[in-house]
Structures are given as structure tokens and as C-alpha cells.
Amino acid sequence: MTFAEALGVLSDSNRQRIEDVLRILGQCAALYYRAVCSVECESRLLPEAWKAVFDALLTIKSDEPNTIRKALIDCLRDWTLSGPPLVSVFPRSYGRAVTVEYFCRVLVDKGYFGSVSAATRNIRSLLLKPHEIVAKRWRQYYLGKHLMWSTFSTEPDQENPFMGMPDSANAIRGILGLDPNEKGEPLLLMIYSLPANVIPRFPTIAEAFAGEKWSYFFTPAPRGASYGMTMPWPEYEDHTPRPEVVHKLILGAQIVAPLVKVL
């Protein structure tokens, strides 16, 4: 359901209130303006989710931007991984690109290692090892914190989702629309398959704005698209957006290619 369709069922006063609240948020900062644009472009949120979003915004006690932002975060957390599944493409493998530091913190937060340095040493020991070794050693390790974003190749016989992409971390980061504040940090590239019970879904505003850290470069895929699409940084505006999906956490047992660290 689109934002406009959901807004259209509200009373005139409630519709005006929602528009006013979002305008206040959007005028506060460029990041929030981009988020409001994404909300207004969203076309795949469930009707129940839109109702929950509007109810949250209609009941806030203050028009202070951070109060509005918190209301959105608290509400959207209940609607992650509720976007529609992919129905016309069936990738053989998926790729996840995260900073080494972030992934090490995930491993520590999950209780797999006692320190970031221990997690770093573990990753270093596995770089370029056969994927069977990685899958065996990480077979009980979740590869994300709450959910996972990934990319894939639209070529039917291509098993490497990163094939054809630049070989520098910043270029990959830029094409995937990742956080520009992480420029200069090495990336860890992981390639994996999905078990039958894990469904790849279109990313929605729920995944993009349900956390404390909002993505400036998230944009909902156009209506009629076959999958989500990344929004590259301005310096990569001539590059084709990459396919993008979200799915629930998977274990390292699904790794199907060697780990690669990119500088």
C-alpha cells in the first residue's frame, strides 16, 4: 500500500496533522528530509503498518523533531521483514558487505568472542580459506545483529554477487549506498545461500528507519520493480543501482565462498 493511499483513508484533520508532523521532521535536517521523502515514496508497507505509523504520529505529545523520530523508530520496529517477497527472481547466492570492525562487534555482542581483537584475529585466520572451513567454524554464528541486507547478481549463472564491482572498499560502499561516514574502513565481503525457510524481501522504510542509525541513501524501489535497489552515492551516480533485499538472520553454515577483505 502506498503512502498516498494510506493517507487517503484518514479524516481531513488527521491527514493534515500527519502532513504537518512530517514537514516539521523534514525541515529539521537533510537526513530527516530524505527519510520523509522515502516515507512518501513507500509503496510496499502493509495497510496495518501504515495505520500503526499514523497512530504513532497522531499521539505524540510534542512536535520536537527527535520526538517525531523516536515515534517512527518505535513503531517501525514492529514491521521489519514484512515487505513482499521476491517473486520473479531467484538468486543462487547473496552478498553482504560490512565493515570488519562492525562485524567484529556483532560477533562480540552475540557472545561468540570475548573481545573485538579476538574476533578480528578469527576473521584474519579465515580470510581466503576454503569456504567449507569458514562454514564449519561459523556454523552456529549468526551473520548479523537483527536482520540482514544483501545484494545479488541478476545473471542467472553468476554465483558471485560482487562480480563486476570495483575492487576498493569505498567504491563498493558507494555503489551499495552504505554509510559514507565509514569511508576508509576495510570491508568484509561474505557470500552465502539462503535456507529454504528464509525469504528474501523488498526493503521498506521499516528496515531503513527502525534503528537509531538512519540511512541517508535508502530509497524504496519504484513500483513494479522486481527487487529492491541501492541508491549509490553522488560520485557513483552513473553506476547502475545494485539489487537489494532484506531477510532474517542466517548462520555461518550458509557461507558458500571464501571470505574477502577489501581495502
N, C-alpha and C positions, 0 to 999 in steps of 0.2 A: 504494500500500500504506500502511495506517495504521501509526502508531507502535505501537499495541497489537498489531496483527497481526505486525509485525516482532519485537516483544519476545517474543511468544508462542512463537517457534521456538527461542529461546535456552534453554540449560540453566538450572536454578534458580539456580545460583551466579552465572552471568553476568548473568542478568536482575536479580538483586538488586544486583549491582555497578553496572550501568547506572543503576538507580533511585537508588542511593546517590550516585553521581557527579553526577547531575543535581540531586539535592536539595542537595548541597553548593554547586553553582553557583547555584541559585535562592535560597539563603539569604544569598548574599553581597551582592546589590544588587537594587533594583527592576528595573533594566534586564535583569539576568540572569534574574530571576524571570519576567519577561514572555517572554524568549527560551525558557525551559524550557517555559512554557505553550504557546508556539507549536509547539515540537518535539512535545509530547504531543498537540497537536491536528492535526498534519500528517497528511494522508491521500493525498497525491499523489506522494510520493517513491518512486522505483523501489526494488524489493527489494535490488538491488545497492548502491544508495546507502545504504540503512539498514544493510546489512552493513558497509559501509565506515565509517559513523559509529560503529557499535558497536565495531568492531575498533579504531578510533582511541581511543575512550574506555576500552576494556579494557586498552590497552597504555601508557597514560600512567604516568609514573614518580612523579607527585606529585598529591595531592588539592588542591593550591593552586588557587583559582578561576581565576586567569589562565592556568594550565597547561591546565585543562579548556577554557577559552575558546579558547585557541590551537589545541588539538587539533581543536575543532569547525571553526574557520576554515580550517585547513589541509586538512581533509578535504572540507568542503563546496565548496571552490573547484573541485573536480573534477566537481561535479554541477550546476553552474548551467546554466540553459536546458535542463533535462531533464524539466521538468514537462510535463503533457499539453497539446496544442494546443487552442485553442478549436474547437468542432465545431458549435455551434448558433447562433452569432452571427458576422456577417461585417461588421465596421465598415468604412466607407469611408475614414475618416481617424482619426488618433490624435493625442493631445495630450501634450506633455512640458512640465512646469513645473519650472524650475530657477532658482536664484539667478543673477543676472547675473555676480556675482563667481566663482561656481563654474564656470559655463560658460566664462568667460574663461580660467580656469586650465586647463580642459580643452583649449581651443584652443592655449594656450601649450605645455602638456605634449605635445600631438600634433605640435608643431613648425610650426604654421601661422602663428604670430606670435612675435615676439621678446620681448614683454613683455605683462603684463596690461593696461597702459594702451593699447597698440596694439590689442589685441583689443577693449577697451572702445570705442575710437573706431570700430572697424569695425562693431560692433553698433549703435552710436548712428547711424552713417550709413545703416544699413539699416532702421531702425525705420519701420514703416508704408509702406515702399516696396513696390511690387507684388511678389508672391511670385516671379514669374518672374526678377526681378533677384536676389533672395536665392538662389534655386535655382541660378542661373548662377554667382554669385560663390562660393557654398559647395559647388559640385557635387562637389568632391573632399575636403570636410571631413567627418569623422565627427562625429556629433552627441552623442556620449557617450564615456565613458572605457573601460569594459569591456563593459557591456551597457546596455540602456535600459528604464526603467519608463515606462509611459504609461497614459493614461486614454482613454476614448472615450464617445460617446453611444450609447445603446441605441435611439434613434429612427432608423428605417431611412433617412429622408431628411435627417437632420441631419449636416452636414459639419463643424460646429464642435464639437469635444469639450468646449469650455468654455462653451457656450451655457447660460444659466440659472444659472451660478455667480456668486457675488458679484464685485464689481469691485475688491476690495482684495487685496493680496498675502497678508496674514495670514489672511484668510478662506479664500482658495483653498488656502493652505498647510494650514490647519486641517482643511478638508474632505478633502483628499487624504492627511492623516496624515503630512505631511512634518516635517522636523526643527524642533521648537519653538525650538531654540537659534538659529535663523536669523530669528526674528521681527524685523520692521523692515527687512529687506533686500528690495529690489525683486526681482520675479520676471520671468523671460523666458519667454513662452509661445510654443511652437513647434507648428505643426500640419503633419502630414505624412501621406503614404500609405506603405504598405509594398510593396516589390518582391515579386514572386511567390515568390522564394526565401527570404524572411524570414517565419518562422512566429511569430505571437503565441501565447504560452503562459501557463498559470497560474503565478503566482509561488509559490515554495515557500520553505521555510526555507533552501534553498541560496542563493538570491539575497539573502535578508534578512540572513543571518549569515555570508556568505563573505568579508566585508570587515572591516577594522578598526573601522569605524563601524557599530554595530548600530542598527536602527530600533526604538524603543520601541513604535511604533504599527503594526507589522506583525502581522497575524493571518491564518493560512491561511483561504481561503474555505471555507464549510461544504460538506460532501459533497453532491453534487447541484447545486451552483451552476454556472451557465453560464460564469462568468468569475471572476477574482479580484476582491476587494472591498477598498476602502480602509477603514482604521479611523480615523475623524475624532477630533480632539482632544475632550476632555470638554465644552468650551464649544460644540461643534457636535454634541452627541450626538443632537439632534433632526433632524439632516440625514441624508438618505439616503446610505449609502456609495456612492462612485463606482466604476464598473468599473475594473479594474486588470489590466494584463498586463505581461509582460516579453518582450523579444526581443533578438536580436543587434544590433550597431551598424549604423546605416544612414548614408548620405551626405546632405549638404545638398541634393543634387539632388532629393530626395523632398519637399521643402517645398512645400506646396500653399496656403498662406495667408500674409499678411503677419506679420512678427514683431511681437509686442506686449510692451511693458514695463509691468508693473503695480506700483504703489507701495503 
